[in-house]
Amino acid sequence: MRLPAVLPALFLSLALLLTSPGLAGSPAPLRYALKAGQRLTYAQDYQTDSRSDARSLFEQGGEAAADASLVNALRIHLRARMQVEVLEQQEQGWLVSVRWERVTGTVTANSQSQGQLLSALQKGLALPLVLHLDQDGRFGSLHLDPALDPTVTAIIRTLLAPLQCILPPTPSSVWEAVEEDPAGRFETIYQLERRGEKDGITRFRKWLARLLPDASGSRPGELKVERSLQVQGSRGMGFDAQRGHLVFLDGHEIQRTIIAGKTVAGSDVRLALRLTGSGRLKAEALRAQQAWAKQREQASAGTPLYVESSAEEQETAVQRKALGEATADQIFEALKAAENQGEKDGGAHYLKLKALAYVHPEACARMSEQLAIASPETLSMRLLASALSATGSLPCQVALAKAIHSRREDWPAMAVLIPALGQCQNPSPAAIALLEELAYGSPLVSIASTAQLMLGSMAFNLARQGAPEKAEGIVASALARLEAARDPILAARFLLCLGNAGSLRSLPALQSWAATPEPELRSLAFYALRWIEAAPVEPLLLKALASDPEAQVRAKVIDAFRYRPPSATLVEALGQTALQDASPRVRLAALGSLWDLRSQYPAVLTTVEAARKDPDEDVRKQADSFLGK
């Protein structure tokens, strides 16, 4: 486990703690000692200054999107009196109710006061909730008023989560715990600072050390986006060892959210909690509260502190944020104006179109109408097709198919539309049938060959999205046509299609074509093996690299290896090729592939250094360039 940067002196302080007066020996374990009917009153102060900037997630051409709607700032400062009432002692802990009184503060979003949200918070926080607390202090599920606004519910979880104080199972100066927070599941570290010899208050400090990965795995074909959260700062806590409950909490943390390697959000959070009073409920009031709590538990499903969103929910939230308040009319008018002004990039317009297609699928029909009349070289054609393809829903596929039907003999338009349909995730049977119709029935060679290539890519995506039967149908058709092909040009197109598909089913046919005397077809057959993970493939490629008589074939084999996992055997073979192959073109290709592997195999640098003495000037220049000479 990696300790956070804020703990450089952890082990030194631990040694000091173990030798400090009053801490040596075997102290009594800390334990919660709550009783049914007990009431604890705390003063709570919570401040957060948060900012999110999702523009980097929508980069195009290395530049972040300029859409201001992807940048948001939120400030919340709340002060309140928090009432905690212990309703029942259970086998594994306690059932408690929590509510907030006298809530004051401010809420601003993008520098605008949010009085309506503050009012909703004041009303929502005044409604009691039911909370399960285990014997170590970990919060279980919450039962909230079902009528609460989701935003209010989220803020309630944010106010509660930092108050968890999890005690060690046995006396310890340092202990670890796993606990939930609205941001995720964290591995936390607690460090004992001082036992209160006079006031009975044991003080310790808590760090959010590491965000744990989500429990759910990726569905077939679903890309699991890497998310991490870095936290600097800590929370100081005071626990009344005699009475068995939390007395105070102070914390200041700076959090940074990173998605897919990009910082997209940050916040500065300050927390303060102080016990201001305690008392007991009368027997009649306790019975009424217990009855109410049972009704609440039956009326509302338990909500954990961390609610893991599905991939669909996350995507919907992102697209709604990207769309903002823009309407379809506004988006199309802005696109037209950008085109009239000669705008070339159009990244912000693409994001709006994509969000429009996702959030309002009924708008896809209008996008299709635009594609049916747009000139192939225009910004509208490129952005509309890209937005529909990236969204890839059934309405988007229908829109692309309709545009294709209206322009099926217009090659410049089809050069944009066919790849857009072929790259849709989870293509429908109708989309597959349309591409097959074009691939095997179009009289225009350019359209037919493009459709064949995209069918291969479609099969590749389908196989990895958990639809192998659809993928195998495409591969079977291409194999049958390859076997029947008598024209080398037609055979080359089907080899390219099968190469894009990367199906194990095509291995025997590709092995056969790898032995053909025609160098062009042989090179395509070797290249088509690039995605196939099977024992015979690597030895076959290595043999061709070492002994095929044609330079174009050996160069294509090197291209195929770029898509495959590297190995020490491959690095050795590429090194020999880079220094000994008869063709300068092949030596250059091998040198480039080796350079890409230098971080994993540092010995590559020795080969590149040796290539500086190559008899060919271009090879020498490339080696010098790599080494910065």
Secondary structure, DSSP 8 states (H G I E B T S, - for coil): ----TT-TTHHHHHHHHHHSTTTSS----------TTEEEEEEEEEEEEEEEE-GGGG-BTTB----GGGEEEEEEEEEEEEEEEEEEEETTEEEEEEEEEEEEEEEEETTEE-HHHHHHHHHHHHS-EEEEEETTS-EEEEE--TTS-HHHHHHHHHHHGGG-----SS--SEEEEEEEETTEEEEEEEEEEE--TTT-EEEEEEEEEEE---SS---TT-----EEEEEEEEEEEEEETTTTEEEEEEEEEEEEEEETTEEEEEEEEEEEEEEEEEEE--HHHHHHHHHHHHHHHHHS--B-SS----HHHHHHHHHHHHHTT--HHHHHHHHHHHHHTT-S--HHHHHHHHHHHHH-GGGHHHHHHHHHHS-TTSHHHHHHHHHHHHH--HHHHHHHHHHHHHTTT-HHHHHHHHHHHHT-SS--HHHHHHHHHHHHH-S-HHHHHHHHHHHHHHHHHHHHTT-HHHHHHHHHHHHHHHHH--SHHHHHHHHHHHHHHT-GGGHHHHHHHTT-S-HHHHHHHHHTTTT---TTHHHHHHHHHHH-S-HHHHHHHHHHHTTS---HHHHHHHHHHHHH-S-HHHHHHHHHHHHHTTTT-TTHHHHHHHGGG-SSHHHHHHHHHHHT-
